[in-house]
């Protein structure tokens, strides 16, 4: 069964691009456009890894991540921060990686594979 990656970003072009990259590499995917909907999607879809933007409407990425990881089943879920903001390496200390936009999709896939133990 393929691993599932949840893409959380308020830019639909970034979401569509990442979804296509992940699906082209055999991953299942799900998506959300802000931290509030991301929480609901995560609860329903049970992703194995999350890519997360920092600055989004309604609820910023770090707040969503804190709320999600307070749930026992998500306490150790790997997250990759993908953002255009500076200082993103400080946003979520437990992130397996921080990637600045624009990014190379090959780098993202390599990080995903390492984070998922593939």
PyMOL commands that set and color helices and strands:
alter all, ss='L'
color gray80, all
select helices_A, chain A and resi 12-24+35-45+61-69+72-74+88-90+105-115
alter helices_A, ss='H'
color red, helices_A
select strands_A, chain A and resi 4-8+28-32+49-52+78-83+97-100
alter strands_A, ss='S'
color yellow, strands_A
deselect
rebuild
show_as cartoon
